[in-house]
């Protein structure tokens, strides 16, 4: 039986979960600003205690690598690398946007639509991508300024578009179309890394512990 430790610190949310080969066993989540370095170790300990596991029983560490908060991404990946090195176990890294899209698909019960996760990148900019209900990329990850003309080609080509994530608030103020739907549920959670991680684990798609880096998508801005 494999035990997976999953974490995401790419936004102001700090989320840690533990799962096995079948299901998520426990998740601890907090939306309390960018204090991940202070609370991440305690969240891991809380998840271990809740599942009656020892750290030595963890077989793989899974982490969201961005895009997102520059500092948050560094904290999460650095902590994941330290655990992998100490325990001599593999690392799985997953795009935060893919994690969010996976959450959207699960919440919408695999509805036939295009899913567009949105991460707030300050002002009217977002980090975004687009996925179908099989979690295949329809539009590659990018940073973009949101206007009333954004995603027009995507809207024209598809019957239904679902937007979700922290960037929804600003997007709703300028984008309106009968094909467009906005998801309000929380999707920046480590539990949505789980099913993606299981597939990667099955195919031994591990990341290099020494050389893996966060996916910043754009140049560092210390205010993000």
C-alpha positions, 0 to 999 in steps of 0.5 A: 500500500502506497501512501502519498503526501500531497501539498500545495502552497501556490496561492494564499491557501496552504493545503496538505493531504494524505492519500493511499492507493484508493482515496484521500485519507485526510486533508488540512486546509487554511486560507490565511495569507502567505505564512506557508513557511510557518504552518506547512510543517505543522499541517504535515504533522497534523495529517500524519496524526489524523491518519495514524501514520509515521513520516517513514510510511510515506512513499512519495511526496506530491507538490503543486509547482505553479504558477502562483505566488513566488514565495509560496512555490519556493516554500512548498517545493523546498519542503517537498525536496527536503522530505524526499531527500531525508526519506529517500523517496520520489517526488511528483510535481504537478502544475497548479493549473492542472490541479485546479482544472482537475478539481473543477472536473470533479466538482462538475462531475465530468461535465462535457465542457472546457475548464479554465482555471484562473489564478490571480496575478494582480491588477487585471492579469491572470495565470490561466490555461484550458483543459477538456473533461479528460484533463487534456490541454486545450490552451497552454498555460499563459499570463494574460490581461483579462478584457471583454474580448478575452477567450473569444476564440475558445468561446466560439469553438465550444458549447460551454466554458467553465471558469474557476479559481481565485481569478474568477472575481476579476474576470466576472466583472468584464466577461459575460457570455451565455456559454460562460459559467463561473465556478465559486467552489474552492479548487486550490486544494491539495486533494485535487493533486491526488488522482493526477499523482496516482497516474504519475506514480503508476507510470513512474513519472517522477521529478528530479529532486535535485533540479526541479524548480517552480513553474513561475510562468513570468518573471519574479515579482516580489509583491506576488 
